[in-house]
Amino acid sequence: MATFRRDTSGFTVREGRETLQVEAWGDNSVRVRSTLGPCITETPGSALTEPGPAQFSVEISDDRARMRNGDLVVEVSSQDDSSFLGFPPLLRFFGSTGEELFSESVPHFSAPPQRRYAPAGGDLSRCEVTFDAFPGERIYGLGQHQHGLLDQKGAVIELIQRNTEVCIPFALSNRGYGFFWNMAGVGRVELGTNRTRWVADGARQIDYWVTAGSSPAEIVSRYTKMTGLSPMLPQWASGFWQCKLRYRSQHELLEVAREHKRRGLPLAVIVVDYFHWTRQGEWRFDPSEWPDPQAMVDELRELGVELMVSIWPTVNPDSVNYAEMDRRGLLVGSARALPLHLPFWDKVNKGPAFVRYYDATNPEAREYIWAKVTDGYGRYGIRTFWLDACEPEMRPEDPEDALYYLGPGMAVQNVYPREHARGFAEGLRASGEDDVLLLCRSAWAGSQRYGAAVWSGDTDSTFEALAAQIPAGLNIAISGIPWWTTDIGGFKGGDPSSPYFRELVVRWFQFGVFCPLFRLHGVREPDPLVGSEQTGGPNEVWSFGDEAYGIIREQLAVRERLRPYVMAQMAAAAATGVPPMRALFLEFPNETPAWEVRDEFMFGPDILVAPVTVYGERARDVYLPEGASWLDAWTGAPVKGNGWTTAEAPLERIPVYLRQGGALNTLSSGERGQSRGRPDIDVLATEGPTWLGPA
């Protein structure tokens, strides 16, 4: 027989060995935790910030408890025959008008209950929760994945970090709620047509958070505020980033920056990629290749360019720091095998070295790494870092074996990239640096509050990969990460001399202009080398032939004009959590096609972007939402009629539209010339197209 008791923040239900706690946790939101253990505890790696006071009400009776917190109502009631069948009380969630948002599934009479706990070793359990599914429900978010889906209903999503696959277990439903699985262990979510099931392979308790709202943007904002808003993007980061795998020396990198300036091309950031170090785990420049880092930084600053340096979280046993880190317990441990995490090339080694990951969940380890980074890079004024391979990328993938300061890998491993970024962000802020930006290959819920920008990893250089980046970027934006980018041109497989790749890089640049961060990177063919000698083919904007270069120059100019608008959207993201790159339904939730279109997006509230993702395509279908009037961004001409239209897409440009009356076209032509640089009037025009303005 269940017992229901009111608490200061909600209510607790006990039946048999299970304790279930429901708490008001922010406006219109609740946190649900349950366990077979002795008590409810704080979940390792929890992403939820403190909720603050909430106005809620609780009603308790013999067989149920009901709480209202703003627009969200949660009810827990005993099931029929629960004492005979052993079923725990059932949770249901309702909106403000009484409509059911979602509910736990009533179990089959001979099946396990809707909340399940199976022994998983030690004090961990394999935990599951099963919910009913609804016809027509759509699910968005869940981090970044390469399956090409925007609506992920019907998919099975593994909850684990991998290169190109970012696990952030927040789901946004078109039924008016958001659901966050606040558990950093590995598992999966099954978004079936008949059931939704969340699974944690190893945990001490079930922990999730639910919010309701009147619009999808409101739900995303609430979730992002609860897991932490991003800081303001540094101004210098809104321009063009140049990178390749890899510049092998200080001279080679500086020549690229100088050439940008000689050609009159904008350049905001240039990147030193991996193997610039002496060994992995020493976090310093190899003086034979980078003889005077201070002079390099000083020259780049004079050119108006920020230097970013790649940092790997791996430690070579031959490095000068390995023995101390191992002795002090600063490395990820192993439950049953030798702690050899990744066979990878390194300086000096003739073949791959078996490197280990440092333990980013250990505060002492984070402080140790930051001290080394400060000595190796910070003393030159370098203040922004590329945190590569931070999933962590272990081979074989075996979280059951990994032991972290925070707990067993099965229960905590997904939080690694967030804690890795945390160490750098806290170190930078403690040193007096206000502008924190870290480029990361992985993230977890709350990474955004540490200035983590995420890129989509080592993608292929194909049009299919380009197409997959659009829903990947839209879903990670819904998952709380406003700073996102890709390797323009894809990471691997591109031949700069081939017509296919030259068209691909042009189309990817045209997409990248309207991404939150605008960044070229990749390893180009021919690339016969591996390891520390690897450099790849040319990957500068002038490397892809004259036709492509002319178009790319125009895209660089467009981004420069857009930078004030970009910064205005970043300010909005820092204040509200609504991302710059938006699925159409975040702006137009009442239009059914807006929930279905996965190859267009809004860049802020006023720009609609329709990338071209098919080789040889020179026209494409575009959906223009009915809730606004639109201007062609390249001519300023009003578009006649909304809804579906076929748009011309010559190689020189992709279809882009401005919301009529929006911030980008509110001034008359006479006022524009006096107002360049202000975020409320910036324009997209380059040489050729006319300035934009009202019809």
Long-range contacts (C-beta under 8 A, 24 or more apart in sequence): 1-78, 1-83, 2-63, 2-78, 2-82, 2-88, 2-89, 4-60, 4-61, 4-62, 4-63, 4-64, 4-65, 4-76, 5-60, 6-58, 6-60, 6-65, 9-54, 10-56, 10-58, 10-67, 11-58, 11-60, 11-65, 11-67, 11-76, 12-40, 13-65, 13-76, 13-89, 15-78, 15-82, 15-88, 15-89, 16-86, 16-88, 18-88, 18-115, 20-76, 20-88, 20-89, 22-65, 22-67, 22-74, 22-76, 22-91, 23-51, 24-51, 24-54, 24-56, 24-67, 24-69, 25-51, 25-54, 25-209, 25-226, 26-51, 26-52, 26-54, 26-211, 26-222, 26-225, 26-226, 27-54, 27-69, 27-70, 27-222, 28-69, 28-70, 28-71, 28-72, 28-211, 28-212, 28-213, 28-222, 29-69, 29-70, 29-72, 29-209, 29-210, 29-211, 29-212, 29-222, 29-226, 30-67, 30-69, 30-72, 30-74, 30-209, 30-210, 31-182, 31-207, 31-208, 31-209, 32-74, 32-91, 32-206, 32-207, 32-208, 32-209, 32-210, 33-205, 33-206, 33-207, 34-88, 34-115, 34-205, 34-206, 35-117, 35-204, 35-205, 35-206, 36-117, 36-125, 37-123, 37-204, 37-205, 40-205, 41-204, 41-205, 43-182, 43-183, 43-184, 43-203, 43-204, 43-205, 43-207, 44-184, 44-406, 44-407, 44-411, 44-412, 44-415, 45-183, 45-184, 45-361, 45-406, 45-412, 45-414, 45-415, 45-418, 45-419, 45-444, 46-182, 46-184, 46-207, 47-180, 47-182, 47-184, 47-227, 47-228, 47-418, 47-444, 47-445, 47-446, 48-180, 48-182, 48-209, 48-226, 48-227, 49-226, 49-227, 49-228, 51-226, 64-89, 70-96, 70-212, 71-95, 71-96, 71-212, 71-213, 71-214, 72-96, 72-101, 72-177, 72-210, 72-211, 72-212, 73-98, 74-210, 79-106, 81-109, 85-109, 86-113, 87-113, 87-114, 88-113, 88-114, 88-115, 90-114, 93-177, 93-210, 93-212, 95-176, 95-177, 95-212, 96-212, 99-176, 101-173, 101-175, 101-176, 101-177, 101-212, 102-131, 102-132, 102-134, 102-173, 102-175, 102-177, 102-179, 102-196, 103-131, 103-132, 104-129, 104-130, 104-131, 104-132, 105-130, 105-131, 105-132, 105-195, 115-206, 120-201, 120-202, 120-410, 121-202, 121-400, 122-408, 123-204, 124-202, 124-203, 124-204, 124-408, 124-410, 124-411, 125-202, 125-203, 125-204, 126-199, 126-200, 126-201, 126-202, 126-203, 127-183, 127-199, 127-200, 127-203, 127-205, 127-206, 128-197, 128-198, 128-199, 128-200, 129-197, 129-198, 129-206, 129-208, 130-195, 130-196, 130-197, 131-195, 131-196, 131-197, 131-198, 132-195, 132-196, 133-191, 133-192, 133-193, 133-194, 133-195, 133-196, 134-175, 136-174, 137-173, 137-174, 137-175, 138-173, 138-174, 138-595, 139-171, 139-172, 139-173, 139-191, 140-171, 140-172, 140-173, 140-174, 140-216, 140-474, 140-475, 140-478, 140-583, 141-168, 141-170, 141-171, 141-172, 141-178, 141-475, 141-478, 141-479, 142-167, 142-168, 142-169, 142-170, 142-171, 142-189, 142-475, 142-479, 143-167, 143-168, 143-169, 143-170, 143-443, 143-475, 143-476, 143-479, 144-168, 144-454, 144-456, 144-472, 144-473, 144-475, 144-476, 144-479, 144-481, 144-484, 145-472, 145-475, 146-456, 146-459, 146-465, 146-468, 146-472, 147-468, 148-467, 148-468, 148-471, 148-598, 149-471, 149-598, 150-471, 150-474, 150-475, 150-583, 150-596, 150-597, 150-598, 151-595, 151-596, 151-598, 152-191, 152-475, 153-191, 153-193, 154-191, 154-192, 154-193, 155-191, 156-188, 156-189, 156-190, 156-191, 157-188, 157-189, 157-191, 158-186, 158-187, 158-188, 159-185, 159-186, 159-187, 159-188, 159-189, 159-199, 159-200, 159-414, 160-186, 160-187, 160-397, 160-399, 160-413, 160-414, 161-391, 161-392, 161-413, 161-414, 161-416, 161-417, 161-442, 161-444, 162-391, 162-393, 162-397, 163-389, 163-391, 163-393, 163-441, 163-457, 163-458, 164-456, 164-457, 164-458, 164-459, 165-457, 166-442, 166-443, 166-454, 166-476, 167-414, 167-444, 168-443, 168-444, 168-445, 168-476, 168-479, 168-480, 168-481, 169-198, 169-445, 170-223, 170-445, 170-478, 170-479, 170-480, 172-216, 172-219, 172-220, 172-223, 172-478, 174-216, 174-585, 174-595, 176-212, 176-213, 176-214, 176-219, 177-210, 177-211, 177-212, 177-213, 177-219, 178-210, 178-211, 178-212, 178-213, 178-219, 178-220, 178-222, 178-223, 179-208, 179-209, 179-210, 180-208, 180-209, 180-210, 180-223, 180-226, 180-227, 180-445, 181-207, 181-208, 182-207, 182-208, 182-209, 182-445, 183-207, 183-208, 183-411, 184-411, 184-412, 184-413, 184-414, 184-415, 184-444, 185-399, 185-410, 185-411, 185-412, 185-413, 185-414, 186-399, 186-409, 186-410, 186-413, 186-414, 200-411, 201-399, 201-410, 202-400, 202-408, 202-410, 202-411, 203-411, 204-411, 215-589, 216-585, 216-586, 216-589, 217-578, 217-586, 217-587, 217-589, 220-478, 220-480, 220-577, 220-578, 220-579, 220-586, 221-576, 221-577, 221-578, 222-577, 223-480, 223-577, 224-448, 224-480, 224-576, 224-577, 224-578, 225-576, 225-577, 227-445, 227-446, 227-448, 227-449, 227-480, 228-446, 228-448, 228-449, 229-448, 229-449, 229-573, 229-574, 229-575, 229-576, 229-577, 230-448, 230-449, 230-451, 230-482, 230-483, 230-573, 230-574, 231-436, 231-449, 231-451, 231-574, 232-570, 232-571, 232-574, 233-437, 233-483, 233-516, 233-566, 233-567, 233-570, 233-574, 234-384, 234-435, 234-436, 234-437, 235-567, 236-268, 236-269, 236-306, 236-435, 237-268, 237-269, 237-306, 237-384, 237-437, 237-453, 237-517, 238-268, 238-517, 238-518, 238-563, 238-566, 238-567, 238-570, 239-266, 239-267, 239-268, 239-269, 239-518, 239-559, 239-560, 239-563, 240-265, 240-266, 240-267, 240-268, 240-269, 240-518, 240-519, 240-520, 240-556, 240-559, 241-268, 241-269, 241-270, 241-271, 241-308, 241-485, 241-517, 241-518, 241-519, 241-520, 241-521, 242-267, 242-269, 242-270, 242-271, 242-520, 242-540, 242-541, 243-270, 243-271, 243-273, 243-308, 243-519, 243-520, 243-521, 243-539, 244-273, 244-520, 244-521, 244-522, 244-523, 244-524, 244-535, 244-536, 244-538, 244-539, 244-540, 245-273, 245-274, 245-491, 245-521, 245-522, 245-523, 245-534, 245-535, 245-536, 245-539, 246-273, 246-274, 246-275, 246-276, 246-534, 246-535, 246-536, 247-272, 247-273, 247-535, 248-289, 248-533, 248-535, 249-289, 249-290, 250-289, 250-290, 250-291, 250-292, 250-293, 250-296, 253-296, 254-296, 254-299, 254-300, 256-540, 257-299, 257-300, 257-303, 257-305, 258-303, 259-540, 259-542, 261-303, 263-542, 265-541, 265-553, 265-556, 266-556, 266-557, 266-559, 266-560, 267-303, 267-304, 267-305, 268-304, 268-305, 268-306, 269-305, 269-306, 269-307, 269-308, 269-384, 269-519, 270-300, 270-305, 270-306, 270-307, 270-308, 271-307, 271-308, 271-309, 271-310, 271-386, 271-521, 272-307, 272-308, 272-309, 272-310, 273-310, 273-386, 274-310, 274-312, 274-388, 275-346, 275-347, 275-531, 275-532, 275-534, 276-309, 276-310, 277-347, 278-347, 279-316, 279-318, 279-319, 279-320, 279-346, 279-347, 279-348, 280-312, 280-314, 280-315, 280-316, 280-319, 280-344, 280-346, 280-353, 280-355, 281-314, 281-315, 281-316, 281-319, 281-321, 281-322, 281-325, 281-355, 281-358, 282-316, 282-319, 282-320, 282-321, 282-372, 282-376, 283-311, 283-369, 283-372, 283-373, 283-375, 283-376, 283-377, 284-372, 284-375, 284-376, 284-377, 285-376, 285-377, 286-347, 293-377, 293-380, 293-382, 294-380, 294-381, 296-380, 297-380, 297-381, 297-382, 301-381, 306-383, 306-384, 307-382, 307-384, 308-382, 308-384, 308-385, 308-386, 308-439, 309-377, 309-382, 309-384, 309-385, 309-386, 310-385, 310-386, 310-388, 311-373, 311-385, 311-386, 311-387, 311-388, 311-424, 312-388, 312-389, 313-357, 313-358, 313-360, 313-369, 313-387, 313-389, 313-390, 313-392, 313-420, 314-341, 314-342, 314-344, 314-355, 314-356, 314-357, 314-358, 314-389, 315-355, 315-356, 315-357, 315-358, 316-346, 316-349, 316-353, 316-355, 317-353, 317-354, 317-355, 317-356, 318-346, 318-348, 318-349, 318-353, 321-372, 322-356, 325-358, 325-365, 325-368, 326-356, 328-364, 328-368, 329-359, 329-362, 329-405, 330-358, 330-359, 330-362, 330-364, 330-365, 330-368, 331-356, 331-357, 331-358, 331-359, 331-365, 332-356, 332-357, 332-358, 332-359, 332-392, 332-402, 332-403, 332-404, 332-409, 333-359, 333-402, 333-403, 333-404, 334-401, 334-402, 334-403, 335-400, 335-401, 335-402, 335-403, 335-408, 336-401, 337-398, 337-401, 341-392, 341-394, 341-395, 342-389, 342-393, 342-394, 342-395, 343-395, 345-530, 345-531, 345-532, 346-531, 346-532, 347-532, 357-392, 357-394, 359-404, 359-405, 360-390, 360-392, 360-416, 360-417, 360-419, 360-420, 360-422, 360-423, 361-404, 361-405, 361-406, 361-412, 361-415, 361-416, 361-419, 362-404, 362-405, 362-406, 363-405, 365-405, 365-423, 366-419, 366-420, 366-422, 366-423, 366-426, 366-427, 367-423, 367-427, 369-423, 370-423, 370-424, 370-426, 370-427, 373-424, 373-427, 374-427, 374-431, 378-431, 383-428, 383-433, 383-435, 384-435, 384-437, 384-438, 384-439, 385-424, 385-438, 385-439, 386-438, 386-439, 387-417, 387-420, 387-421, 387-424, 387-438, 387-439, 387-440, 387-441, 387-452, 388-441, 389-441, 390-416, 390-417, 390-420, 390-421, 390-440, 390-441, 390-442, 391-416, 391-417, 391-441, 391-442, 392-416, 392-417, 414-444, 415-444, 416-442, 416-444, 417-441, 417-442, 417-443, 417-444, 417-447, 417-452, 418-443, 418-444, 418-445, 418-446, 418-447, 418-450, 418-452, 421-447, 421-450, 421-451, 421-452, 422-450, 424-450, 425-450, 425-451, 425-452, 426-450, 437-483, 439-485, 443-476, 443-481, 445-479, 445-480, 446-480, 447-480, 447-481, 448-480, 448-481, 448-482, 448-483, 451-483, 452-481, 452-483, 453-481, 453-483, 453-484, 453-485, 453-516, 453-517, 454-481, 454-483, 454-484, 454-485, 455-484, 455-485, 455-486, 455-487, 455-517, 455-519, 455-521, 456-484, 456-485, 456-486, 456-487, 457-491, 458-487, 458-491, 458-492, 459-486, 459-487, 459-490, 459-491, 459-492, 460-490, 460-491, 460-492, 460-493, 461-489, 461-490, 461-491, 461-492, 461-493, 461-494, 461-501, 461-504, 461-522, 462-490, 462-493, 462-504, 463-504, 463-507, 463-613, 463-614, 463-615, 465-490, 466-490, 466-504, 466-507, 466-508, 466-511, 466-611, 466-613, 467-599, 467-613, 467-614, 469-511, 470-511, 470-598, 470-599, 470-600, 470-601, 470-611, 470-613, 471-598, 471-599, 473-515, 473-581, 473-601, 474-581, 474-582, 474-583, 474-598, 474-601, 477-579, 477-580, 477-581, 477-582, 477-583, 478-579, 478-583, 478-586, 480-577, 481-579, 482-516, 482-570, 482-573, 482-574, 482-577, 482-579, 482-580, 482-581, 483-516, 483-517, 483-570, 484-515, 484-516, 484-517, 484-579, 484-581, 485-512, 485-515, 485-516, 485-517, 485-518, 485-519, 486-511, 486-512, 486-515, 486-519, 487-519, 487-520, 487-521, 487-522, 488-512, 488-518, 488-519, 488-520, 488-521, 488-522, 489-520, 489-521, 489-522, 489-524, 489-539, 490-522, 491-521, 491-522, 491-523, 492-522, 492-523, 493-525, 494-522, 494-524, 494-525, 495-524, 495-525, 495-526, 495-537, 496-524, 496-525, 496-537, 496-538, 496-539, 496-543, 496-544, 496-545, 497-545, 500-615, 501-544, 502-544, 502-545, 502-547, 502-548, 503-548, 503-615, 503-616, 503-651, 504-615, 505-544, 505-548, 505-552, 506-544, 506-548, 506-551, 506-552, 506-651, 507-611, 507-612, 507-613, 507-654, 509-551, 509-552, 509-555, 510-551, 510-555, 510-611, 510-612, 510-653, 510-654, 511-609, 511-611, 511-654, 512-555, 513-555, 513-558, 513-559, 513-562, 514-562, 514-581, 514-601, 514-603, 514-607, 514-609, 514-656, 515-581, 516-566, 516-569, 516-570, 516-579, 516-580, 516-581, 518-559, 547-651, 551-651, 551-652, 554-652, 554-653, 554-686, 554-687, 557-686, 557-687, 558-684, 558-686, 561-682, 561-683, 561-684, 561-685, 561-686, 562-682, 562-684, 563-682, 564-677, 564-678, 564-679, 564-682, 565-604, 565-606, 565-607, 565-663, 565-664, 565-679, 565-682, 567-679, 568-604, 568-663, 568-679, 568-680, 569-603, 569-604, 572-604, 580-604, 584-608, 584-623, 584-625, 587-625, 587-627, 588-625, 588-626, 588-627, 588-628, 590-627, 591-625, 591-626, 591-627, 593-623, 593-625, 593-643, 593-644, 594-623, 594-625, 597-623, 605-659, 605-662, 605-663, 606-658, 606-659, 606-662, 606-663, 606-664, 607-633, 607-656, 607-657, 607-658, 607-659, 607-664, 607-684, 608-656, 608-657, 608-658, 608-659, 609-654, 609-655, 609-656, 610-647, 610-649, 610-654, 610-655, 610-656, 610-657, 611-654, 612-649, 612-654, 617-649, 618-648, 618-649, 618-650, 618-651, 619-646, 619-647, 619-648, 619-649, 620-646, 620-647, 620-649, 620-655, 621-645, 621-646, 621-647, 622-646, 622-647, 622-655, 622-657, 624-657, 628-659, 628-660, 629-659, 629-660, 629-661, 630-657, 630-658, 630-659, 630-660, 631-657, 631-658, 631-659, 631-660, 631-665, 631-692, 631-695, 632-656, 632-657, 633-657, 633-658, 633-684, 633-692, 634-684, 634-685, 634-689, 635-689, 635-690, 636-665, 636-689, 636-690, 636-691, 636-692, 636-693, 637-695, 638-695, 656-684, 658-684, 658-692, 660-694, 660-695, 661-694, 664-692, 665-692, 665-693, 665-694, 666-694, 667-693, 668-693, 668-694, 669-693
